Amino acid sequence: MADTGAYWLMRIPPLYKNRNWQRFLAGMILGAVVSWFVFLMLFGISQERQIITIHQQKKEIQDLKDKMSIWQNEIEELNEEKEENLVIQDLKVKIMNEGKYKINSYTAFLIQESAKEEIEHVLSKNIEDVYKSRHSLKKAIENKAYTIDKTTYYVEIHEIFFHTTLSVQLKIKDIKQNL
């Protein structure tokens, strides 16, 4: 026999005619189709749950926003009422430049107490009313001569802070010795 060199070309057996192979391929195709429908059904169910959850959360967020706006409006109204009712409850007076004039702490204390006595009438008054009359407060403190131990002190107001505590910062502007 002569070698033709075509032994590497073998004929593939016709498996498509074999019933076992036909059943196997048909089962694979049917399984793929069924599994695809099962996947679509499960995916659809999970997406439906997600959509329901998102809608519930959107509704809850909107309800909370509505409640928050109601609370904010009520709080703004309460704050406005409270602001109208704020009164001066305490007075604080401080001398800023007592070191410059070498005033002892007792003398500074006496000047501060005298200044407090001048503006004591504003206690338990409405802050807005006191703010409106700040110029008269300023004149009452600055126009008074504070005499302590034969020395007369004149002060000027450096700053005034209006809140429930009226805070006044003074500076000594002139000292006259009375002999």
Salt bridges, closest charged atoms under 4 A:
ASP63 OD2 - LYS59 NZ 3.46
GLU113 OE2 - LYS116 NZ 3.72
GLU118 OE2 - LYS144 NZ 3.39
GLU128 OE2 - LYS132 NZ 3.53
